[in-house]
Amino acid sequence: MKADTHPDYHMIKVQMTDGTTFETRSTWGSEGETLVLEVDPTSHPAWTGGNQRLLNEGGRVAQFNKRFGGLTLKKG
């Protein structure tokens, strides 16, 4: 096996959006650094189920006509 083919795997701290932290092993950063998350399972709508909007205003043809219905081709 070749030497130095694997990245450095070390302990880091991860800080969640609510301020809680935990330690894990990672290849990110260097030993002892803190990874501050902007989005995590406690704040992202995919996990929390909040702020969901369903936009169903007709089919694709209706959406096309709504967007481009006012355009005309001038003959001349």
Stockholm file with secondary structure:
# STOCKHOLM 1.0

chainA/1-76         MKADTHPDYHMIKVQMTDGTTFETRSTWGSEGETLVLEVDPTSHPAWTGGNQRLLNEGGRVAQFNKRFGGLTLKKG
#=GR chainA/1-76 SS CCTTCSCCCEEEEEECTTSCEEEEEESSSSTTCEEECSSCTTTCHHHHCCSCCCCCCSCHHHHHHHHHTTCCCCCC
#=GC SS_cons        CCTTCSCCCEEEEEECTTSCEEEEEESSSSTTCEEECSSCTTTCHHHHCCSCCCCCCSCHHHHHHHHHTTCCCCCC
//
